[in-house]
């Protein structure tokens, strides 16, 4: 079983991004690390640090149930610029295969979020 993130536009041709649950967990841990904190310290991920203590526009994506719910179009629009910044900063560094995988996943997620923003639709988790 796995997880898919996709635009809520009812268009089967729209892009999506898929992970195993373990892969998505590792991706979110990496994003949190890039943002300067450990996901394992956060409430809901084994720690007791509150999300209000973290300053990142990625909080709606990082602090979200794995396989249900959605991000609103406004949340997609708020997270997209930071994800694009991370992608642009990391794109040229492909010497590490794990980092290369994170960058590929991030690129796919950015593509999906652009569709959500452009069409003003939610990002669905399923």
For each residue, the residues with C-beta under 8 A, 3 or more apart:
1: 20 21
2: 18 19 20 21 23
3: 18 19 20 21 24 66 67 125 126
4: 16 17 18 125 126
5: 16 17 18 109 112 123 124 125 126
6: 14 15 16 17 112 123 124 126
7: 11 14 15 16 112 115 116 119 121 122 123 124
8: 70 116 121 122 123 124
9: 14 115 116 119 121
10:
11: 7 14
12:
13:
14: 6 7 9 11 112 115
15: 6 7 108 111 112 115
16: 4 5 6 7 112
17: 4 5 6 105 108 109 111 112
18: 2 3 4 5
19: 2 3 22 23 24 27 105
20: 1 2 3 23 24
21: 1 2 3 24 25 66 67
22: 19 25 26
23: 2 19 20 26 27 105
24: 3 19 20 21 27 28 66
25: 21 22 28 29 66
26: 22 23 29 30
27: 19 23 24 30 31 102 105 106
28: 24 25 31 32 39 61 62
29: 25 26 32 33 38 39 40
30: 26 27 33 34 102
31: 27 28 34 35 58 61 62 86 106
32: 28 29 35 37 38 39 42 58 62
33: 29 30 36 37 38 39
34: 30 31 86
35: 31 32 54 56 58 62
36: 33
37: 32 33 41 42 49 54 56
38: 29 32 33 41 42 47
39: 28 29 32 33 42 45 62
40: 29 45 46 47
41: 37 38 45 46 47 48 49
42: 32 37 38 39 45 46 47 49 51 54 62 63
43: 47 48 49 50 51
44: 63
45: 39 40 41 42
46: 40 41 42
47: 38 40 41 42 43
48: 41 43
49: 37 41 42 43 53 54
50: 43 53
51: 42 43 54 59 63
52:
53: 49 50
54: 35 37 42 49 51 59
55:
56: 35 37 59 62 82
57: 78 79 81 82
58: 31 32 35 61 62 79 82 83
59: 51 54 56 62 63
60: 63 64 71 75 78 79
61: 28 31 58 64 71 75 79
62: 28 31 32 35 39 42 56 58 59
63: 42 44 51 59 60
64: 60 61 69 71 125
65: 68 69 125
66: 3 21 24 25 125
67: 3 21 125 126
68: 65 125 126
69: 64 65 125
70: 8 122 123 124 125
71: 60 61 64 75 76 79 116 122 123
72: 75 76 122
73: 76 77 116 117 120 121 122
74: 77 78
75: 60 61 71 72 78 79 123
76: 71 72 73 79 80 113 116 117 122 123
77: 73 74 80 117
78: 57 60 74 75 81
79: 57 58 60 61 71 75 76 82 83 113
80: 76 77 83 84 110 113 114 117
81: 57 78 84 85
82: 56 57 58 79 85 86
83: 58 79 80 86 87 106 109 110 113
84: 80 81 87 88 110
85: 81 82 88 89
86: 31 34 82 83 89 90 106
87: 83 84 90 91 103 106 107 110
88: 84 85 91
89: 85 86
90: 86 87 93 99 102 103 106
91: 87 88 103 107
92:
93: 90 96 99 103
94: 99 100 103
95: 99
96: 93 99 100
97: 100 101
98: 101 102
99: 90 93 94 95 96 102 103
100: 94 96 97 103 104
101: 97 98 104 105
102: 27 30 90 98 99 105 106
103: 87 90 91 93 94 99 100 106 107
104: 100 101 107 108
105: 17 19 23 27 101 102 108 109
106: 27 31 83 86 87 90 102 103 109 110
107: 87 91 103 104 110 111
108: 15 17 104 105 111 112
109: 5 17 83 105 106 112 113
110: 80 83 84 87 106 107 113 114
111: 15 17 107 108 114 115
112: 5 6 7 14 15 16 17 108 109 115 116 123
113: 76 79 80 83 109 110 116 117 123
114: 80 110 111 117 118
115: 7 9 14 15 111 112 118 119 121
116: 7 8 9 71 73 76 112 113 119 120 121 122 123
117: 73 76 77 80 113 114 120
118: 114 115
119: 7 9 115 116
120: 73 116 117
121: 7 8 9 73 115 116
122: 7 8 70 71 72 73 76 116
123: 5 6 7 8 70 71 75 76 112 113 116
124: 5 6 7 8 70
125: 3 4 5 64 65 66 67 68 69 70
126: 3 4 5 6 67 68
